[in-house]
């Protein structure tokens, strides 16, 4: 066995190109005769390598996460457009366990849109030291399908953010919606009625009623119906819940 081979057994081998570059820089930095400009060049090279490795890790983890994801079953319906869709709660339940297992974190923020009544929603996706920002502008004018006002400015903003979060999560992980029973729908029925959850338009109706009641709040409403979000309310319960809130609003108006 030659001398180089013996050294390779004793000296731990760097786990990555960036680790090798850093190890080299540390050794060279101990030399008092090293040119500062040369050392700075090597440090810049190390940063470029580290950034590239972080991107590679991000892409590899994204590929692995998407390989475990599948079509998300629609669990809600929009009576105005007569269309079905997967609610934010359903998308979150399906995706969060997978993407967090692969090291991803997803956070959201908002910014001023390019035009009036437009809100820009941003998603910050991080993994392995690399972060990507995804953006989606969303109307927040509170208008319904026929152009009439259906909600306050506050609820229009929150509704726009909810829609944008749904859209961004599907964009980030390349997810489609469908009616296939891929296990997601089956697990969802353990906590929901088979008819699914209320639509986002119905959830907005309830939010407006809760706001009008003043003393009532979303948290108390969710606790009463044993749900995490208004969107989780079973569709079969919507009429009863809406009527109860309307009756309470009428009673308060008489006092």
N, C-alpha and C positions, 0 to 999 in steps of 0.2 A: 504494500500500500504506500503510495507516494505521500509527500508532505502535504500537498494541497488537499488530498482526500482526507487525511487525518484532521486537518483544520476544519473541514466542512462538517465533521462529526462533532466537533467541540463547540464551534460557533453556531448559535441558533440562526436559522435562515429567516430573513425578513418575510412577513406574511403577505406583503403586497409591494407594488412598485413604489408607492409613496413612503412606505416604511423603510424601504431600501434607500431611497433618496434622503430621507430624514437622518438615517443612520450615517450616511456618508457626510452630510452637512455637519453633523455633530462632531465627527472625527476631524474634519478639515478645520472647523472653528477653533479647535484646540491649538492649531498651529499659529503662533504669533506673527508669522511672516505672511499669512494669507492676505491677499488684496481684498479690501472691503467691497469694492464694486463687484468682484468675482463672487464673493459670498452672497451678495444681494441677488445676483443673477441666479444662483443656485436655489436660493430661497423662493424666488419667483417661479422657478421651474417646479419646485416641490408643491407650491400652491396650485399650479396648473394640473399637475398629476393628481393631486388630492381631489380637485373639483371634478376631473374626468372620472375618477374611480367612484365618487359619490353618485354621479349621473348613471354610471353603469349599474351600480347597486340598485338605484331607484328603478331603472328600466327592467332589471331582472326580477325584482320584487313585484313590479306591476304585472309582468307577464305571468308570474306564478299565481298572483291573486286572481287575475282574470280567468285563469284556467279553472279555478274553483267556482266561479260565478256562472249563473245561468239566467235565463229569462225569468223576470219577476211577474208573478201572476197579478192581474188587475184585481183590486179589492174594493174600488169605489166607482161611482158613476156621476156624471154631470148631467142633470136633467135638462139643462138649457141646450146643450149640444148633443145630448143623447149618446154620449161616448163614455167608455170605461177607461180607467187609469189606475195606476198603482199610487197609493197615497205616500206621503213623505214617511209616515210611520212604517209602512210596509217595506219601503226601499231601505230605510235605516236598519230595520230588523234583519233584512236579508244580507246587507253588505257589511255592516260594521264588524261583526265577528270575524269575517274573512279578511278585510283590509287591515284591521288592527293586529291580527295574527301574523301578518307579513310585514309588520313594522310601520304601517302608514298611520298618520294622523291627519284629520281633515278639520279645518276651522273656517268659519265664514266671517265676512265683514261687508260693509256697504260703503258706497262712495256716490258722489253726485253724478247723475246721468248726463248724457249729452244734450238732453232736451228737458223741458218742463214735464213734470209728472212721470219722469223716467228715473228709476233707481237702479244703480249698478251694483250687482251682488258679486262678491269675489270669494273664491274658494282657495285656501292655502293648503296644499297637499305636501306633506313632508315625509321623508323616509331616508334613513341612512346618511343624514347630513346634507341632503339635497332637497330643495323646495321648488315647486312649480305653482304658478298662480293661474287660475282659470277665472274667466269673467263672463257674466251674462247680464245684459241690460233687460229690465222688465218694466212694463207700464204699471203705474200705480195711481191711476186716475179715479178708481172707484166706480167705473162704468160697467154695466152689465152687457149681455150679448146684444141688446137692442139700443145700446148707447145711453140708457138712463142711469141715474145715480142709484147704486144699490148698497153702498157702504160709506162710512166716514173716511176721511183722509188717513186717520190712524190705522183703521182696519184694512184700508186699501194697501197701505205700505206693508203691513204684516202679511197680507195675502200675497203680495208680489214677491216678498222675500221667501215665503214658503214655496211658491211655484218655482222660483229661481233655484232654490236649494235642491228641489226634486230634479230639475233639469240638469244642474251641474253634476250631481252625483251620478246620473246616468251617462253624462258626457265623459266624466273622468274615467269611469271604469267600463265604458263602452257597453252599457246595459240596455237591453230592450224589454219592453213590456208585452205580455201576452196572456192568453187564457190557459196555457199549458199547466197542468198540475205537477210542478217540479219539486214538490215537497214543501215549498214556501207557503203555498195556499193551505196545505193540510195542517201545517203547524199553526198557521194564522187562525184556523177555525177552532183551535183549542181555546182561544180567548175571545173570539168574535162569533157572531151568528153566521150561518152559512150564506146569508144574503150580503155579507160584507159590511164595510163601514160607510158612514155618510160621505157625501161628496164635499169638496172644499167649499163649494158655493153654500151648501147647507151649514158647514162649520162657520162660515162667515156670518150667516143669518143668526146663529146662536151667539156669536161674539157680540154682534150689534145689540141683541136683546140683553145680554149680560151687562154691557156698558150702560144701557138705558136704565137698568135697575139700580145702578149706583152702588148700593151696599153689597150686591152679589159679586162674585168674582169667578174667574175661570178655574182657579184651584179648587174652590168649594164645589163647583159644578162637577169637576172631574172626580173628586173624592166621592161625591154622592153616587155617581154612576160607575165608580170603580174602574176608571180608565186613566191612562197617562196623559193623553192629549184629546182635545175636542174631536179631532179627526178620527179617533179610535172609537167614537160612539157608534154602536151597531145601527145600521140603517133602519132596522125595524123599530128602534127606539126614538127616532128623530121626531116624529109627529107628536108623541107624548111629551117629550122634553120641550119642544117648541111651544106646545099649548100651555104647559105648566109655567114657562117663563112669561108668556103673553098674559096669562091670568094673573100672575103676580104683578106684572106691570100695570094692569088695569086696577088691581086692588090698591096699589100705591098711589095711583092717580086720583082715587076717590078720597083718600085720607088728607 
